[in-house]
Amino acid sequence: MRDVLLDFFFPRRSLRGELGTWITAEERSRLTTFPMRIGRAQLEGEGIFHLDLLVAAGTYAHSPLLRRAIYTLKYGKIPDFAQDLGKLLCEVFPLLATDFSQTVLCPVPLHWTRRFTRGFNQASVLAEVVSRTVGISCRELLRRRVPTGFQARRSRDERQQAMERVFAFVGREIPSCVVLVDDISTSGATLDACAKVLKERGVKIVKGLVIARG
């Protein structure tokens, strides 16, 4: 009944305006046309020194449709849309080439003020979709101690400086491998800051899984 009422008062519209769904099959195929797998050497060349691997479902800069999807995810306040978009991560998950028995998913945390404003953490919803679909454990191992504001208009150096001492480890156990889940990675500063904290606590391998690479 809840879904029926929501669809009546707030009908689902796809990225191109089609009624009845958040993302059509054709849109989904276009969103994952160019998945990316970025290894350690390239990441270090970009100034990312703690992340071992980054997998992205698509490239943000070259896809207007993907840009629209990320904008809707961040600012549309529609958890169900995040559920649909999370399926993209499931499609590219095999590119991580990770051992399920030794790996846990960890959503990149929002500061509580941002989470209150948005109503949910999109990274947590994405991670939960992957966890259920792929069958891998999901844990919130990190807490964002201070708000960092909006990163979109900052330079790479400004983003890296803003991320210093932002995250704290709050997990009880130390997994061997952690896959950080987020919506987008532009400079990589956020994922790298998370990876640094995890490795300082004893995690051996940290990988990133995102919808889009900026």
C-alpha positions in Angstrom: 0.0 0.0 0.0 2.9 2.4 0.8 4.5 1.9 -2.6 1.1 2.4 -4.3 0.5 5.7 -2.5 4.0 6.9 -3.2 3.7 6.1 -6.9 0.4 7.9 -7.0 1.5 11.1 -5.3 5.2 11.0 -6.3 5.4 9.0 -9.5 8.7 7.5 -10.5 10.4 9.1 -13.4 13.6 7.8 -15.0 16.6 9.9 -15.8 15.0 10.8 -19.2 11.5 11.3 -17.8 9.9 7.9 -18.5 7.2 7.1 -15.9 7.2 4.0 -13.8 10.9 3.5 -12.9 13.9 5.4 -11.7 16.3 3.9 -14.2 15.2 2.1 -17.4 17.1 -0.9 -18.8 18.4 1.3 -21.7 19.6 4.0 -19.3 21.4 1.4 -17.1 23.3 0.0 -20.0 24.5 3.5 -21.0 25.5 4.3 -17.4 28.0 1.4 -17.4 29.4 1.7 -20.9 32.9 2.5 -19.7 33.7 0.9 -16.4 37.1 1.7 -14.9 39.6 -0.4 -13.0 42.5 1.7 -11.7 45.4 0.0 -10.1 47.9 1.0 -7.4 50.5 2.4 -9.8 48.1 4.8 -11.5 46.5 5.8 -8.2 49.9 6.7 -6.7 50.6 8.7 -9.8 47.5 10.7 -8.9 48.7 11.3 -5.4 46.5 8.5 -3.9 48.9 6.5 -1.7 46.7 4.3 0.6 44.1 2.9 -1.8 45.1 -0.4 -3.6 42.5 -0.5 -6.3 39.6 1.6 -7.5 36.6 0.3 -9.6 34.1 2.7 -11.1 30.9 1.8 -12.9 31.3 4.8 -15.3 33.1 8.0 -16.1 31.5 11.2 -14.7 33.2 13.7 -17.0 32.1 12.1 -20.3 28.5 11.0 -19.5 25.8 13.7 -19.0 23.4 10.8 -18.1 25.7 9.7 -15.3 26.1 13.3 -14.1 22.4 13.5 -13.9 22.2 10.2 -12.0 24.8 11.4 -9.4 23.1 14.7 -8.9 19.7 13.0 -8.4 21.3 10.6 -5.9 23.0 13.3 -3.9 20.2 15.9 -3.9 17.0 14.2 -4.8 16.5 12.7 -1.4 15.1 9.5 -2.9 16.5 6.3 -1.2 14.7 4.1 -3.7 16.7 5.7 -6.5 19.9 4.8 -4.6 18.6 1.2 -4.4 18.3 1.1 -8.2 21.6 2.8 -8.8 23.3 0.3 -6.5 22.7 -2.4 -9.0 25.3 -0.7 -11.2 27.9 -1.5 -8.5 26.9 -5.1 -8.5 27.5 -5.4 -12.2 31.1 -4.1 -11.9 31.8 -5.8 -8.5 33.7 -8.7 -10.2 36.4 -6.2 -11.3 37.5 -6.0 -7.7 38.7 -9.6 -7.9 38.4 -9.9 -4.1 38.1 -12.9 -1.8 34.6 -12.8 -0.2 35.7 -14.7 2.9 38.3 -12.1 3.7 36.5 -8.9 2.7 33.9 -6.6 4.1 32.1 -3.6 2.5 32.3 -0.2 4.3 30.3 2.8 3.2 32.1 6.1 3.3 30.4 8.0 6.2 28.6 11.3 6.1 28.9 13.8 9.0 25.7 13.6 11.0 24.7 17.1 10.0 24.8 16.2 6.3 23.1 13.0 6.9 20.3 14.8 8.8 19.9 17.2 5.9 19.7 14.5 3.2 17.8 12.0 5.3 20.1 9.1 4.5 23.7 8.3 3.5 23.7 7.3 -0.1 26.9 5.4 0.3 25.2 3.2 3.0 22.3 2.4 0.7 24.6 1.5 -2.2 26.7 -0.7 0.1 23.6 -2.5 1.4 22.4 -3.2 -2.1 25.8 -4.8 -3.0 25.9 -6.7 0.3 22.5 -8.3 -0.3 23.0 -9.0 -4.0 26.6 -10.3 -3.9 26.4 -11.9 -0.5 29.2 -10.1 1.3 29.3 -8.5 4.8 28.8 -4.8 5.2 30.0 -2.9 8.3 30.2 0.8 9.2 33.9 0.8 10.3 34.4 4.6 10.0 32.9 7.8 11.5 33.3 11.2 10.0 34.4 13.4 12.9 34.1 16.8 11.3 32.1 18.2 8.4 34.2 19.0 5.4 31.7 21.1 3.4 31.2 20.7 -0.3 34.2 19.4 -2.1 33.0 19.8 -5.7 34.6 23.3 -6.3 37.8 22.6 -4.4 41.2 21.9 -6.1 42.9 18.6 -5.6 45.3 20.1 -2.9 42.4 21.8 -1.1 40.5 18.5 -1.0 43.4 16.6 0.4 44.0 19.2 3.0 40.3 19.2 4.0 40.4 15.4 4.5 43.2 15.4 7.1 42.1 13.8 10.4 38.4 13.7 9.3 37.7 10.0 9.8 38.0 7.8 12.9 37.9 4.0 13.1 34.9 2.7 15.0 35.0 -1.0 14.1 35.4 -3.9 16.6 37.3 -6.3 14.4 40.1 -5.7 11.8 39.2 -7.3 8.5 41.9 -8.3 6.1 40.4 -6.5 3.1 37.9 -3.6 3.0 36.0 -2.3 0.0 35.0 1.3 0.5 31.7 2.2 -1.2 30.7 5.7 -2.3 28.8 7.4 -5.1 31.7 9.3 -6.8 35.4 9.7 -6.6 36.8 12.9 -8.1 40.3 13.6 -6.7 40.3 10.4 -4.6 41.1 12.4 -1.5 38.1 11.0 0.5 38.7 7.4 -0.3 42.4 7.8 0.4 41.8 9.4 3.8 39.5 6.5 4.7 42.0 4.0 3.5 44.8 5.6 5.5 42.8 5.3 8.7 41.9 1.6 8.0 45.5 0.7 7.2 46.8 2.4 10.3 44.5 0.1 12.3 45.8 -3.0 10.6 43.7 -3.6 7.4 46.0 -5.0 4.8 44.1 -4.2 1.6 41.7 -1.3 0.9 39.8 -1.0 -2.4 37.3 1.5 -3.6 33.9 0.9 -5.4 32.1 3.9 -6.8 29.3 4.7 -9.3 31.4 7.3 -11.0 35.0 8.4 -11.4 35.3 12.2 -11.9 
